[in-house]
């Protein structure tokens, strides 16, 4: 089925929904994983992003997302200069990502307050995105829902404990994906939610014994 969005595209600044709107949303998710504006970012561009991204404004779009700009923000046109003025260093390199599922793919590594995080994501058309990896763990994040990304010990009852806290705040889970490298190690939980949890709920989740870290990614599409 073809939607109206597929025909007319998203509201945005820039010549290409894939190279600018989608790229900006990848930057916004990377910013959320950093917990705010990163001090430094390394952006590795793959496929079409690498070949034609600069001409289509992909570099400015990702930098703008890292600054917190949305695809319709006129400041995207000057985001590289604005990033420099804000003290954020953004470096771009072309690469070939072995496991990339789409030609419009980037790996974004960010550093903030002595912490780092990385994501691999693709712009899949009409401004839509799919994040497929966070910190080396396979994930599926579309940006269409408020999303919790939780790193936790792989212990029995971890999912039930997290779900119970969300349920107590009437927060409904739309989708859930859990990835782990090995049994009993660390796991990444990704919860796409119908609504963003209130701050008190996030505090209660962080207090759970299995939870190492929690990041809330606001809806970006």
KEPA-662339 format. One record per residue (C-alpha): residue number from 1; x, y, z. Coordinates in nm, 2 decimals, m for minus. Example, Ala and Ser with C-alpha at 12.3 -4.5 7.8 and 13.67 -1.06 7.14 Angstrom:
   num     east    north       up
     1     1.23    m0.45     0.78
     2     1.37    m0.11     0.71
END
This chain:
   num     east    north       up
     1     0.00     0.00     0.00
     2     0.13     0.35    m0.09
     3     0.06     0.62     0.17
     4     0.02     0.99     0.12
     5     0.36     1.03     0.29
     6     0.53     0.81     0.03
     7     0.39     1.04    m0.25
     8     0.44     1.40    m0.11
     9     0.71     1.32     0.15
    10     0.76     1.47     0.50
    11     0.77     1.84     0.59
    12     1.14     1.92     0.58
    13     1.43     2.14     0.48
    14     1.65     2.00     0.20
    15     1.63     1.83    m0.13
    16     1.59     1.47    m0.03
    17     1.37     1.30     0.23
    18     1.61     1.01     0.25
    19     1.93     1.21     0.26
    20     1.81     1.49     0.48
    21     1.49     1.42     0.67
    22     1.58     1.06     0.75
    23     1.94     1.15     0.82
    24     1.83     1.43     1.06
    25     1.62     1.18     1.25
    26     1.91     0.95     1.29
    27     2.10     1.24     1.44
    28     1.81     1.31     1.68
    29     1.82     0.95     1.81
    30     2.20     0.96     1.85
    31     2.15     1.28     2.06
    32     1.89     1.10     2.28
    33     2.13     0.81     2.33
    34     2.39     1.06     2.45
    35     2.14     1.21     2.69
    36     2.18     1.55     2.53
    37     2.41     1.73     2.29
    38     2.73     1.53     2.25
    39     3.07     1.69     2.27
    40     3.20     1.49     1.98
    41     3.06     1.27     1.71
    42     3.21     1.04     1.44
    43     2.97     0.98     1.15
    44     3.06     0.69     0.92
    45     2.86     0.72     0.59
    46     2.79     0.40     0.39
    47     2.66     0.35     0.03
    48     2.45     0.63    m0.12
    49     2.51     0.84     0.19
    50     2.88     0.82     0.12
    51     2.85     0.87    m0.25
    52     2.60     1.16    m0.27
    53     2.53     1.26     0.09
    54     2.73     1.58     0.10
    55     2.55     1.71    m0.21
    56     2.22     1.62    m0.06
    57     2.29     1.78     0.28
    58     2.33     1.45     0.47
    59     2.62     1.59     0.67
    60     2.42     1.90     0.77
    61     2.11     1.70     0.85
    62     2.29     1.46     1.09
    63     2.48     1.75     1.25
    64     2.14     1.93     1.29
    65     1.98     1.63     1.45
    66     2.27     1.61     1.70
    67     2.20     1.97     1.78
    68     1.83     1.89     1.84
    69     1.70     2.03     1.52
    70     1.41     1.86     1.35
    71     1.38     1.80     0.97
    72     1.17     2.12     0.91
    73     1.41     2.35     1.11
    74     1.56     2.62     0.88
    75     1.88     2.61     1.09
    76     1.97     2.27     0.93
    77     2.12     2.47     0.64
    78     2.38     2.61     0.87
    79     2.41     2.33     1.12
    80     2.78     2.26     1.06
    81     2.87     2.61     1.15
    82     2.63     2.61     1.44
    83     2.78     2.28     1.57
    84     3.12     2.44     1.57
    85     2.99     2.75     1.75
    86     2.83     2.52     2.01
    87     3.16     2.34     2.07
    88     3.04     2.02     1.92
    89     3.30     1.84     1.70
    90     3.15     1.64     1.42
    91     3.37     1.43     1.18
    92     3.25     1.25     0.87
    93     3.42     0.96     0.70
    94     3.31     0.74     0.41
    95     3.31     0.37     0.48
    96     3.17     0.03     0.39
    97     2.96    m0.12     0.67
    98     2.96    m0.50     0.63
    99     2.62    m0.56     0.78
   100     2.44    m0.26     0.63
   101     2.09    m0.35     0.52
   102     2.02    m0.04     0.31
   103     2.24     0.19     0.09
   104     2.14     0.50     0.30
   105     2.31     0.39     0.62
   106     2.53     0.56     0.88
   107     2.71     0.46     1.20
   108     2.71     0.74     1.45
   109     2.94     0.73     1.75
   110     2.90     1.00     2.01
   111     3.08     1.11     2.33
   112     2.94     1.31     2.62
   113     3.06     1.35     2.98
   114     3.31     1.06     2.95
   115     3.04     0.83     2.81
   116     3.01     0.70     2.46
   117     2.74     0.53     2.25
   118     2.70     0.42     1.90
   119     2.41     0.34     1.66
   120     2.38     0.21     1.31
   121     2.07     0.32     1.12
   122     1.93     0.36     0.78
   123     1.70     0.61     0.61
   124     1.46     0.39     0.43
   125     1.25     0.64     0.23
   126     1.00     0.92     0.28
   127     1.19     1.04     0.59
   128     1.14     0.71     0.77
   129     1.43     0.54     0.95
   130     1.53     0.21     1.11
   131     1.80     0.18     1.37
   132     1.94    m0.17     1.36
   133     2.22    m0.16     1.61
   134     2.30     0.02     1.94
   135     2.64    m0.04     2.11
   136     2.69    m0.36     1.91
   137     2.35    m0.51     2.00
   138     2.09    m0.57     1.73
   139     1.78    m0.36     1.77
   140     1.48    m0.23     1.57
   141     1.39     0.13     1.64
   142     1.17     0.33     1.40
   143     1.14     0.66     1.58
   144     0.76     0.63     1.54
   145     0.71     0.58     1.91
   146     0.86     0.70     2.24
   147     1.12     0.44     2.30
   148     1.30     0.31     2.61
   149     1.65     0.17     2.55
   150     1.76    m0.01     2.86
   151     2.09    m0.19     2.93
   152     2.04    m0.46     3.20
   153     2.18    m0.77     3.34
   154     2.04    m1.08     3.18
   155     1.86    m1.21     3.48
   156     1.53    m1.40     3.52
   157     1.24    m1.16     3.58
   158     1.41    m0.86     3.43
   159     1.14    m0.81     3.16
   160     0.86    m0.87     3.41
   161     1.00    m0.61     3.66
   162     1.03    m0.35     3.39
   163     0.69    m0.42     3.25
   164     0.54    m0.40     3.60
   165     0.68    m0.05     3.65
   166     0.54     0.07     3.32
   167     0.20    m0.09     3.39
   168     0.18     0.08     3.72
   169     0.20     0.42     3.54
   170    m0.05     0.31     3.27
   171     0.22     0.31     3.00
   172     0.14     0.06     2.73
   173     0.41    m0.13     2.55
   174     0.36    m0.13     2.17
   175     0.66    m0.35     2.08
   176     0.94    m0.52     2.28
   177     1.28    m0.65     2.16
   178     1.55    m0.79     2.37
   179     1.91    m0.88     2.25
   180     2.20    m1.04     2.43
   181     2.54    m1.15     2.34
   182     2.54    m1.45     2.58
   183     2.33    m1.60     2.85
   184     2.38    m1.44     3.19
   185     2.57    m1.14     3.04
   186     2.43    m0.80     2.95
   187     2.11    m0.74     2.74
   188     1.96    m0.45     2.56
   189     1.59    m0.40     2.60
   190     1.40    m0.18     2.35
   191     1.04    m0.09     2.44
   192     0.84     0.12     2.19
   193     0.56     0.28     2.40
   194     0.22     0.44     2.32
   195     0.32     0.73     2.54
   196     0.63     0.86     2.71
   197     0.67     0.76     3.08
   198     0.66     1.04     3.34
   199     0.99     1.13     3.51
   200     0.90     0.94     3.83
   201     0.85     0.62     3.63
   202     1.19     0.66     3.47
   203     1.34     0.70     3.81
   204     1.17     0.38     3.93
   205     1.30     0.19     3.63
   206     1.66     0.31     3.69
   207     1.63     0.19     4.05
   208     1.56    m0.17     3.94
   209     1.84    m0.41     4.03
   210     1.91    m0.54     3.68
   211     1.91    m0.20     3.51
   212     2.26    m0.05     3.43
   213     2.14     0.24     3.22
   214     1.82     0.38     3.07
   215     1.77     0.62     2.78
   216     1.44     0.76     2.65
   217     1.42     0.83     2.28
   218     1.14     1.07     2.20
   219     0.92     1.01     1.89
   220     1.11     1.16     1.59
   221     0.89     1.07     1.30
END
